[in-house]
Amino acid sequence: MDMDMGPGSGSSSSGSSMTGSSSMMTIFFTASDTPLYSQAWTPTSVGTYAGTCVFCIILATLFRLILAFKARVESRWLDAELERRYVVVPGKPELAQRVSQDPSSKRMTLSENGVEEDVIVVTKRHSDVRPWRMSIDPLRALLDTLVAGIGYLLMIAVMSMNVGYFLSVLGGTFLGSLLVGRYVAIMEH
């Protein structure tokens, strides 16, 4: 393939085609025989083109479903981490002793219906980095890889510049967000 794109190279100056075996369209078009992902996946009729568009809709919907699933499991993992039980280790100071010596804790009297209790209020220290866990992090990495892979496949479909594929990806995104968008919002906020 001749990669010289100078003025005398014989390539089109409009940017809509390149010399050699690959070409990239810079405008949307409506051809029903646009390959998707490989030359082997080239629709040969209106029916196979419609089937390819349905595949794009399903793939985009699946993308949103996986994002919602990831948001839900992240929320569950965080809840489980915050509810983790701690074991008293012999020779270490007890929790009550450590809390009473903690400068961020405040001793108060809690009163309800005339009954008073002496309590200690401790402010929670929030860490942006959670500890690495063998039970969680490999699954998190797998989900992130799956999200990236499907996202790239959707990007390739859109970058084909085929209007049908583009609208199918948008339609699938709409459908997926309509079904499970409220769960993804948990992760985004």
LINBELGI-V69663 format. One record per pair of residues at least 24 apart in sequence whose ideal C-beta (glycine too) atoms are under 6 Angstrom apart, sorted by sequence separation. I is the first residue (numbers start at 1). GAP is how many residues later the second one is. D is the distance in Angstrom with one decimal. If there is no record, write none. Layout:
{{I & GAP & D} {I & GAP & D}}
This chain:
{{77 & 59 & 5.3} {70 & 73 & 4.8} {66 & 80 & 5.9} {66 & 81 & 5.8} {63 & 87 & 4.7} {60 & 94 & 5.8} {56 & 101 & 5.3} {56 & 109 & 5.4} {60 & 109 & 4.8} {53 & 111 & 5.0} {57 & 111 & 4.8} {61 & 111 & 4.4} {65 & 111 & 5.9} {72 & 111 & 5.6} {75 & 111 & 5.7} {56 & 112 & 3.6} {60 & 112 & 2.6} {64 & 112 & 2.6} {68 & 112 & 3.7} {71 & 112 & 5.2} {56 & 113 & 5.3} {60 & 113 & 4.8} {64 & 113 & 5.6} {71 & 113 & 5.2} {57 & 114 & 5.2} {61 & 114 & 4.9} {53 & 115 & 4.2} {57 & 115 & 4.0} {61 & 115 & 4.0} {65 & 115 & 5.8} {68 & 115 & 3.8} {71 & 115 & 4.8} {68 & 116 & 4.9} {71 & 116 & 3.5} {67 & 117 & 4.9} {34 & 126 & 5.6} {34 & 128 & 4.3} {28 & 133 & 5.3} {30 & 133 & 5.0} {28 & 135 & 5.1} {25 & 136 & 4.3}}
